[in-house]
Amino acid sequence: MPNAPKPRVTIRDVARQAGVSIGTASRALNRAGRVSDDTIALVTQAARQLGYAPDGVARSMRTRSTGVVGILVSDLSNPLYAAIITAAETAFRAAGYSLLVASTHNRQATERDLIDVFRGRRVDGLILGACEIESADMLSRLAGDIPIVALDRDFGADCSGVHVDHYHGALKATQYLLNLGHRRIALFTPGARLRPGRERIAGFRDAYTQMGLKPGSDLVRMERSAMEFAFSEALALLSADTSPTAFICLSTRIMAGVLQAIRHSGRGIPDDVSVVGVGDSDISQLVSPNITTLTWNLGTVGAAAADLLLKQLEGQERRPAGERVLITTELMLRDSCSALDSAAAPAGQRFAAKEARRAPARR
């Protein structure tokens, strides 16, 4: 005869093992009410020893909470999002919540579908990252039904969110290159429909304006964060007589495409072209030379987004609507940028002359 199934461990068993009342055990496991940290630790240890698994359906009906929150981002393969999600998950787990993650692939229709799926699963709250087309009104409508936090995207007075200071980041990066003598600086960024793109383009242009200069109209390239786009666009710019002497690449995939184009054109970094990247990712640190990078604390972004949502979920006194947490940026100087004589010949002409000097040696 098959072995009879073991009786299911209940909250009563956990309470008996921990030496507390059933009510205290329940509050400790659910992080609800007044329970000391020592009691929480004692009850948690008893639950683990007994192999106690709470009845999620019963808990949901009793507390009107599933203990699950969701986060939507545009690209799960982006290492910047990976760090943000990890920090947010750590904060939610410490508060007793599980985190569901999904990718919109930067498509508005996919975002709408996933929001419906998450709401159908009765998640307690949502963090929404940047997407193809953003609507502050849509977030406001959602916020009337479910706690919402905007992650680096537009939001209205009814929502709260976390923004990275992309404007001053792009301003600093452009000023740095201008002070090195560069005048033809190419800015590659995801499209201007998204808040990060708009802020970066504004910072880039203002850096020129502050020096009494005007950027070349052909040097701002906007597209989705695709390596193929960046490679072909950068290669086309590098083939011109008045090619850029520097690139600001504000996406890890865009940076990979630009680096590939520079290598394909036969140019060297930083002797022929200077490069500023974004996010302190492996690609910035492992390529040679190491890439000067515009970065910010990704863990702080994730933790701040989780904190804003938890304050709504846990019934604390809500902060004023429309609160924004602004994350500052830093320019991490490495070896991919060099000074340029502003009176020198255009980059394409200088490179052609250098290649001509090299030609005899190669014969």
Secondary structure, DSSP 8 states (H G I E B T S, - for coil): ----------HHHHHHHHTS-HHHHHHHHHT-SS--HHHHHHHHHHHHHHT----HHHHHHHHS--SEEEEEES-TT-HHHHHHHHHHHHHHHHTT-EEEEEE-TT-HHHHHHHHHHHHHTT-S-EEE---SS--HHHHHHHHTTS-EEEESS---TT-EEEEE-HHHHHHHHHHHHHHTT---EEEEES-TTSHHHHHHHHHHHHHHHHTT----TTSEEE-SS-HHHHHHHHHHHHTSTT--SEEEE-SHHHHHHHHHHHHHTT--TTTT-EEEEES--HHHHHSSS--EEEE--HHHHHHHHHHHHHHHHTT-----TT-EEEE--EEE--SS-----TTS--HHHHHHHHHHHHHHHH-
